Amino acid sequence: MNLVQRVQDILLRPTTTWPAIEQEPADVASLYTRYVLILAAIPAVAGFIGMTLIGVGGFGMHIRVPFMWGLTNMVVSYVLSLVMVFVIALIVDALAPNFGGTKSQINALKLVAYGATAGFVGGIFGLIPSLSVLGLLAALYSIYLVYTGLPVLMKCPPGKAAGYTAVVVVCGIVAGIVIGAISAAVTPSRGLGRMGGMHGERDVTITTPKGEVTLDTSKLDEMAKRMEEAGKRMEAAQKSGDSAAAGKAMSEMVGAMAGATGEALPPQELKALLPESLGSLRRDSIEAQSNQAMGVAGSSAKARYTDGSQRVDLSITDLGGMAGIAALAGWAGTTLDKETDTAIERVYKQGNRTVREKHRKDGSHGEVTVLLANGVVVEADGRKVEPAALKAIVEGLDLARLESMKRPAKS
């Protein structure tokens, strides 16, 4: 299957494309690795670039979200969009008999995976936040795609397709609210140039004006297999009525989607890396925490240092269960070099690390954030601290040791 051609066909010729899709052999792993995992990256990565590197402005203001928040939000939204496809497919399959259709889990997954194409592709408008509403309009076209595909894949009478579609949409909205709540719980408070890797290459590369995002499909294959195994266990648990086992299998599936092969680094180990002082700045508060939701774990430690009017907030965050996707959706050459009358901002590669520096020219505020190769993020936010001193603080944490730390195996 040629991915680009399939996208064009399903968007422009859905009524003739659905019968071809219905005849194609497929399984969960192939649908995800060859289609969903690739397209779902478009809105996640575009949203990150738009809100973190480009930003939105108006009425004399320009706003960009913090780098770490944007990164984490990208990872979480990507993982949960994969979950939504699978959840809605389960809903489509379960509702089929109520509308005169025939149950088929793989056909239901085909319907949702390909039907979501418009929404995924429309996510490209996230590159320019002021145009993001166009992405919503594109997503509405996915409703039409589902409507045209239901009679073909789920064998429902055409006269019942409208009602079937409406119920699926309502159920999807409810599922989206639930998953959105999960996203909020785990997320801390100019066009697409080309897509490579569409003809059997092992890597998929999305080129943007800010650099390239590369997905290693060899890792995606492993994730998809783990996800399919967890899906089978969830189905067996549902048939037996074991809700606890079904919930555990769902968590395993989400963890597989996130690339979670281990737990997050212990927060106390991260806390131990934060020094008691930074030169003349003394530590006046420190905390460490961990959290886990639906198979995705994370941990962090942060401390505040002060000396008169000077202040530094230093944090270490392990994306934990989401580090697999963070590594897949990393930057292969992303750079930014921007200077205004009041501030300077740079994003650059340092080996396998991504570094972001931003500071005001009057010395009132500065930030240094480093994304390590293993998905750990170190961030220093300073008030009245020289940029060079802030960077030295981050590098003084022994980043090589942080990169070499091993996450505990999943129990």
Secondary structure, DSSP 8 states (H G I E B T S, - for coil): --HHHHHHHHHH-HHHHHHHHHHS---HHHHIIIIIHHHTHHHHHHHHIIIIII-EEETTEEE---HHHHHHHHHHHHHHHHHHHHHHHHHHHHHGGGGT----HHHHHHHHHHHTHHHHHHGGGGGSGGGHHHHHHHHHHHHHHHHHHHHHHS---GGGHHHHHHHHHHHHHHHHHHHHHHHHHHS------EE---SS-SEEEEEETTEEEEEEHHHHHHHHHHHHHHHHHHHHHHHHT-HHHHHHHHHHHHHHHTT--B----HHHHHHTS-SEETTEEEEEEEEEEEEETTEEEEEEEEEEEETTEEEEEEEEE-GGGHHHHHHTEESS--EEEE-SSEEEEEEEETTEEEEEEEETTSSEEEEEEE-TTSEEEEEEEES--HHHHHHHHHTT-HHHHHH----B--
